[in-house]
Amino acid sequence: MWLDEMRALYEREGYSRLNATARVCQDVILTKLAASTRLSGGCPGFCVVSVTTHKSAPGSSA
């Protein structure tokens, strides 16, 4: 699909021209990133990264 067609599709879904363009850019970057990760032997398919935050108890120095 051409980039202009992708943008037009998002515009038909209600995105403004600017947001549709940004969404297409995002889609292209994520697609390329996913393909490079699979090719480089990284995680197969879809990877999930878990982020854990720890809160310190009030009065602790941690």
Phi and psi restraints in degrees (range 20) as a CNS / XPLOR table:
assign (resid 1 and name C) (resid 2 and name N)
       (resid 2 and name CA) (resid 2 and name C) 1.0 -75.1 20.0 2
assign (resid 2 and name N) (resid 2 and name CA)
       (resid 2 and name C) (resid 3 and name N) 1.0 154.2 20.0 2
assign (resid 2 and name C) (resid 3 and name N)
       (resid 3 and name CA) (resid 3 and name C) 1.0 -61.8 20.0 2
assign (resid 3 and name N) (resid 3 and name CA)
       (resid 3 and name C) (resid 4 and name N) 1.0 -39.0 20.0 2
assign (resid 3 and name C) (resid 4 and name N)
       (resid 4 and name CA) (resid 4 and name C) 1.0 -63.5 20.0 2
assign (resid 4 and name N) (resid 4 and name CA)
       (resid 4 and name C) (resid 5 and name N) 1.0 -37.1 20.0 2
assign (resid 4 and name C) (resid 5 and name N)
       (resid 5 and name CA) (resid 5 and name C) 1.0 -68.3 20.0 2
assign (resid 5 and name N) (resid 5 and name CA)
       (resid 5 and name C) (resid 6 and name N) 1.0 -39.5 20.0 2
assign (resid 5 and name C) (resid 6 and name N)
       (resid 6 and name CA) (resid 6 and name C) 1.0 -63.3 20.0 2
assign (resid 6 and name N) (resid 6 and name CA)
       (resid 6 and name C) (resid 7 and name N) 1.0 -43.8 20.0 2
assign (resid 6 and name C) (resid 7 and name N)
       (resid 7 and name CA) (resid 7 and name C) 1.0 -62.5 20.0 2
assign (resid 7 and name N) (resid 7 and name CA)
       (resid 7 and name C) (resid 8 and name N) 1.0 -43.7 20.0 2
assign (resid 7 and name C) (resid 8 and name N)
       (resid 8 and name CA) (resid 8 and name C) 1.0 -61.3 20.0 2
assign (resid 8 and name N) (resid 8 and name CA)
       (resid 8 and name C) (resid 9 and name N) 1.0 -37.6 20.0 2
assign (resid 8 and name C) (resid 9 and name N)
       (resid 9 and name CA) (resid 9 and name C) 1.0 -61.2 20.0 2
assign (resid 9 and name N) (resid 9 and name CA)
       (resid 9 and name C) (resid 10 and name N) 1.0 -46.5 20.0 2
assign (resid 9 and name C) (resid 10 and name N)
       (resid 10 and name CA) (resid 10 and name C) 1.0 -65.8 20.0 2
assign (resid 10 and name N) (resid 10 and name CA)
       (resid 10 and name C) (resid 11 and name N) 1.0 -36.0 20.0 2
assign (resid 10 and name C) (resid 11 and name N)
       (resid 11 and name CA) (resid 11 and name C) 1.0 -63.9 20.0 2
assign (resid 11 and name N) (resid 11 and name CA)
       (resid 11 and name C) (resid 12 and name N) 1.0 -39.7 20.0 2
assign (resid 11 and name C) (resid 12 and name N)
       (resid 12 and name CA) (resid 12 and name C) 1.0 -65.0 20.0 2
assign (resid 12 and name N) (resid 12 and name CA)
       (resid 12 and name C) (resid 13 and name N) 1.0 -26.4 20.0 2
assign (resid 12 and name C) (resid 13 and name N)
       (resid 13 and name CA) (resid 13 and name C) 1.0 -81.3 20.0 2
assign (resid 13 and name N) (resid 13 and name CA)
       (resid 13 and name C) (resid 14 and name N) 1.0 -3.7 20.0 2
assign (resid 13 and name C) (resid 14 and name N)
       (resid 14 and name CA) (resid 14 and name C) 1.0 111.8 20.0 2
assign (resid 14 and name N) (resid 14 and name CA)
       (resid 14 and name C) (resid 15 and name N) 1.0 -3.0 20.0 2
assign (resid 14 and name C) (resid 15 and name N)
       (resid 15 and name CA) (resid 15 and name C) 1.0 -71.9 20.0 2
assign (resid 15 and name N) (resid 15 and name CA)
       (resid 15 and name C) (resid 16 and name N) 1.0 147.4 20.0 2
assign (resid 15 and name C) (resid 16 and name N)
       (resid 16 and name CA) (resid 16 and name C) 1.0 -69.6 20.0 2
assign (resid 16 and name N) (resid 16 and name CA)
       (resid 16 and name C) (resid 17 and name N) 1.0 164.6 20.0 2
assign (resid 16 and name C) (resid 17 and name N)
       (resid 17 and name CA) (resid 17 and name C) 1.0 -58.7 20.0 2
assign (resid 17 and name N) (resid 17 and name CA)
       (resid 17 and name C) (resid 18 and name N) 1.0 -42.5 20.0 2
assign (resid 17 and name C) (resid 18 and name N)
       (resid 18 and name CA) (resid 18 and name C) 1.0 -64.6 20.0 2
assign (resid 18 and name N) (resid 18 and name CA)
       (resid 18 and name C) (resid 19 and name N) 1.0 -46.3 20.0 2
assign (resid 18 and name C) (resid 19 and name N)
       (resid 19 and name CA) (resid 19 and name C) 1.0 -69.3 20.0 2
assign (resid 19 and name N) (resid 19 and name CA)
       (resid 19 and name C) (resid 20 and name N) 1.0 -34.4 20.0 2
assign (resid 19 and name C) (resid 20 and name N)
       (resid 20 and name CA) (resid 20 and name C) 1.0 -64.8 20.0 2
assign (resid 20 and name N) (resid 20 and name CA)
       (resid 20 and name C) (resid 21 and name N) 1.0 -40.8 20.0 2
assign (resid 20 and name C) (resid 21 and name N)
       (resid 21 and name CA) (resid 21 and name C) 1.0 -63.9 20.0 2
assign (resid 21 and name N) (resid 21 and name CA)
       (resid 21 and name C) (resid 22 and name N) 1.0 -44.1 20.0 2
assign (resid 21 and name C) (resid 22 and name N)
       (resid 22 and name CA) (resid 22 and name C) 1.0 -62.3 20.0 2
assign (resid 22 and name N) (resid 22 and name CA)
       (resid 22 and name C) (resid 23 and name N) 1.0 -39.3 20.0 2
assign (resid 22 and name C) (resid 23 and name N)
       (resid 23 and name CA) (resid 23 and name C) 1.0 -65.3 20.0 2
assign (resid 23 and name N) (resid 23 and name CA)
       (resid 23 and name C) (resid 24 and name N) 1.0 -40.2 20.0 2
assign (resid 23 and name C) (resid 24 and name N)
       (resid 24 and name CA) (resid 24 and name C) 1.0 -63.4 20.0 2
assign (resid 24 and name N) (resid 24 and name CA)
       (resid 24 and name C) (resid 25 and name N) 1.0 -44.3 20.0 2
assign (resid 24 and name C) (resid 25 and name N)
       (resid 25 and name CA) (resid 25 and name C) 1.0 -58.9 20.0 2
assign (resid 25 and name N) (resid 25 and name CA)
       (resid 25 and name C) (resid 26 and name N) 1.0 -44.7 20.0 2
assign (resid 25 and name C) (resid 26 and name N)
       (resid 26 and name CA) (resid 26 and name C) 1.0 -60.2 20.0 2
assign (resid 26 and name N) (resid 26 and name CA)
       (resid 26 and name C) (resid 27 and name N) 1.0 -45.3 20.0 2
assign (resid 26 and name C) (resid 27 and name N)
       (resid 27 and name CA) (resid 27 and name C) 1.0 -60.8 20.0 2
assign (resid 27 and name N) (resid 27 and name CA)
       (resid 27 and name C) (resid 28 and name N) 1.0 -42.8 20.0 2
assign (resid 27 and name C) (resid 28 and name N)
       (resid 28 and name CA) (resid 28 and name C) 1.0 -64.7 20.0 2
assign (resid 28 and name N) (resid 28 and name CA)
       (resid 28 and name C) (resid 29 and name N) 1.0 -46.5 20.0 2
assign (resid 28 and name C) (resid 29 and name N)
       (resid 29 and name CA) (resid 29 and name C) 1.0 -62.8 20.0 2
assign (resid 29 and name N) (resid 29 and name CA)
       (resid 29 and name C) (resid 30 and name N) 1.0 -45.4 20.0 2
assign (resid 29 and name C) (resid 30 and name N)
       (resid 30 and name CA) (resid 30 and name C) 1.0 -65.9 20.0 2
assign (resid 30 and name N) (resid 30 and name CA)
       (resid 30 and name C) (resid 31 and name N) 1.0 -36.5 20.0 2
assign (resid 30 and name C) (resid 31 and name N)
       (resid 31 and name CA) (resid 31 and name C) 1.0 -64.7 20.0 2
assign (resid 31 and name N) (resid 31 and name CA)
       (resid 31 and name C) (resid 32 and name N) 1.0 -44.9 20.0 2
assign (resid 31 and name C) (resid 32 and name N)
       (resid 32 and name CA) (resid 32 and name C) 1.0 -65.9 20.0 2
assign (resid 32 and name N) (resid 32 and name CA)
       (resid 32 and name C) (resid 33 and name N) 1.0 -40.4 20.0 2
assign (resid 32 and name C) (resid 33 and name N)
       (resid 33 and name CA) (resid 33 and name C) 1.0 -63.3 20.0 2
assign (resid 33 and name N) (resid 33 and name CA)
       (resid 33 and name C) (resid 34 and name N) 1.0 -44.3 20.0 2
assign (resid 33 and name C) (resid 34 and name N)
       (resid 34 and name CA) (resid 34 and name C) 1.0 -63.5 20.0 2
assign (resid 34 and name N) (resid 34 and name CA)
       (resid 34 and name C) (resid 35 and name N) 1.0 -40.9 20.0 2
assign (resid 34 and name C) (resid 35 and name N)
       (resid 35 and name CA) (resid 35 and name C) 1.0 -66.5 20.0 2
assign (resid 35 and name N) (resid 35 and name CA)
       (resid 35 and name C) (resid 36 and name N) 1.0 -40.2 20.0 2
assign (resid 35 and name C) (resid 36 and name N)
       (resid 36 and name CA) (resid 36 and name C) 1.0 -70.0 20.0 2
assign (resid 36 and name N) (resid 36 and name CA)
       (resid 36 and name C) (resid 37 and name N) 1.0 -33.3 20.0 2
assign (resid 36 and name C) (resid 37 and name N)
       (resid 37 and name CA) (resid 37 and name C) 1.0 -66.7 20.0 2
assign (resid 37 and name N) (resid 37 and name CA)
       (resid 37 and name C) (resid 38 and name N) 1.0 -42.3 20.0 2
assign (resid 37 and name C) (resid 38 and name N)
       (resid 38 and name CA) (resid 38 and name C) 1.0 -65.9 20.0 2
assign (resid 38 and name N) (resid 38 and name CA)
       (resid 38 and name C) (resid 39 and name N) 1.0 -39.8 20.0 2
assign (resid 38 and name C) (resid 39 and name N)
       (resid 39 and name CA) (resid 39 and name C) 1.0 -72.0 20.0 2
assign (resid 39 and name N) (resid 39 and name CA)
       (resid 39 and name C) (resid 40 and name N) 1.0 -29.4 20.0 2
assign (resid 39 and name C) (resid 40 and name N)
       (resid 40 and name CA) (resid 40 and name C) 1.0 -86.2 20.0 2
assign (resid 40 and name N) (resid 40 and name CA)
       (resid 40 and name C) (resid 41 and name N) 1.0 3.3 20.0 2
assign (resid 40 and name C) (resid 41 and name N)
       (resid 41 and name CA) (resid 41 and name C) 1.0 84.0 20.0 2
assign (resid 41 and name N) (resid 41 and name CA)
       (resid 41 and name C) (resid 42 and name N) 1.0 13.0 20.0 2
assign (resid 41 and name C) (resid 42 and name N)
       (resid 42 and name CA) (resid 42 and name C) 1.0 -70.0 20.0 2
assign (resid 42 and name N) (resid 42 and name CA)
       (resid 42 and name C) (resid 43 and name N) 1.0 -151.6 20.0 2
assign (resid 42 and name C) (resid 43 and name N)
       (resid 43 and name CA) (resid 43 and name C) 1.0 -69.9 20.0 2
assign (resid 43 and name N) (resid 43 and name CA)
       (resid 43 and name C) (resid 44 and name N) 1.0 135.9 20.0 2
assign (resid 43 and name C) (resid 44 and name N)
       (resid 44 and name CA) (resid 44 and name C) 1.0 -73.4 20.0 2
assign (resid 44 and name N) (resid 44 and name CA)
       (resid 44 and name C) (resid 45 and name N) 1.0 130.4 20.0 2
assign (resid 44 and name C) (resid 45 and name N)
       (resid 45 and name CA) (resid 45 and name C) 1.0 71.9 20.0 2
assign (resid 45 and name N) (resid 45 and name CA)
       (resid 45 and name C) (resid 46 and name N) 1.0 -119.0 20.0 2
assign (resid 45 and name C) (resid 46 and name N)
       (resid 46 and name CA) (resid 46 and name C) 1.0 -103.4 20.0 2
assign (resid 46 and name N) (resid 46 and name CA)
       (resid 46 and name C) (resid 47 and name N) 1.0 127.2 20.0 2
assign (resid 46 and name C) (resid 47 and name N)
       (resid 47 and name CA) (resid 47 and name C) 1.0 -103.8 20.0 2
assign (resid 47 and name N) (resid 47 and name CA)
       (resid 47 and name C) (resid 48 and name N) 1.0 143.4 20.0 2
assign (resid 47 and name C) (resid 48 and name N)
       (resid 48 and name CA) (resid 48 and name C) 1.0 -117.1 20.0 2
assign (resid 48 and name N) (resid 48 and name CA)
       (resid 48 and name C) (resid 49 and name N) 1.0 126.6 20.0 2
assign (resid 48 and name C) (resid 49 and name N)
       (resid 49 and name CA) (resid 49 and name C) 1.0 -105.9 20.0 2
assign (resid 49 and name N) (resid 49 and name CA)
       (resid 49 and name C) (resid 50 and name N) 1.0 126.9 20.0 2
assign (resid 49 and name C) (resid 50 and name N)
       (resid 50 and name CA) (resid 50 and name C) 1.0 -99.6 20.0 2
assign (resid 50 and name N) (resid 50 and name CA)
       (resid 50 and name C) (resid 51 and name N) 1.0 131.6 20.0 2
assign (resid 50 and name C) (resid 51 and name N)
       (resid 51 and name CA) (resid 51 and name C) 1.0 -116.7 20.0 2
assign (resid 51 and name N) (resid 51 and name CA)
       (resid 51 and name C) (resid 52 and name N) 1.0 127.1 20.0 2
assign (resid 51 and name C) (resid 52 and name N)
       (resid 52 and name CA) (resid 52 and name C) 1.0 -116.5 20.0 2
assign (resid 52 and name N) (resid 52 and name CA)
       (resid 52 and name C) (resid 53 and name N) 1.0 133.5 20.0 2
assign (resid 52 and name C) (resid 53 and name N)
       (resid 53 and name CA) (resid 53 and name C) 1.0 -114.5 20.0 2
assign (resid 53 and name N) (resid 53 and name CA)
       (resid 53 and name C) (resid 54 and name N) 1.0 145.5 20.0 2
assign (resid 53 and name C) (resid 54 and name N)
       (resid 54 and name CA) (resid 54 and name C) 1.0 -119.5 20.0 2
assign (resid 54 and name N) (resid 54 and name CA)
       (resid 54 and name C) (resid 55 and name N) 1.0 129.1 20.0 2
assign (resid 54 and name C) (resid 55 and name N)
       (resid 55 and name CA) (resid 55 and name C) 1.0 -99.2 20.0 2
assign (resid 55 and name N) (resid 55 and name CA)
       (resid 55 and name C) (resid 56 and name N) 1.0 137.4 20.0 2
assign (resid 55 and name C) (resid 56 and name N)
       (resid 56 and name CA) (resid 56 and name C) 1.0 -81.2 20.0 2
assign (resid 56 and name N) (resid 56 and name CA)
       (resid 56 and name C) (resid 57 and name N) 1.0 148.0 20.0 2
assign (resid 56 and name C) (resid 57 and name N)
       (resid 57 and name CA) (resid 57 and name C) 1.0 -69.7 20.0 2
assign (resid 57 and name N) (resid 57 and name CA)
       (resid 57 and name C) (resid 58 and name N) 1.0 147.9 20.0 2
assign (resid 57 and name C) (resid 58 and name N)
       (resid 58 and name CA) (resid 58 and name C) 1.0 -57.0 20.0 2
assign (resid 58 and name N) (resid 58 and name CA)
       (resid 58 and name C) (resid 59 and name N) 1.0 133.8 20.0 2
assign (resid 58 and name C) (resid 59 and name N)
       (resid 59 and name CA) (resid 59 and name C) 1.0 88.8 20.0 2
assign (resid 59 and name N) (resid 59 and name CA)
       (resid 59 and name C) (resid 60 and name N) 1.0 -7.9 20.0 2
assign (resid 59 and name C) (resid 60 and name N)
       (resid 60 and name CA) (resid 60 and name C) 1.0 -86.5 20.0 2
assign (resid 60 and name N) (resid 60 and name CA)
       (resid 60 and name C) (resid 61 and name N) 1.0 159.6 20.0 2
assign (resid 60 and name C) (resid 61 and name N)
       (resid 61 and name CA) (resid 61 and name C) 1.0 -93.2 20.0 2
assign (resid 61 and name N) (resid 61 and name CA)
       (resid 61 and name C) (resid 62 and name N) 1.0 -1.0 20.0 2
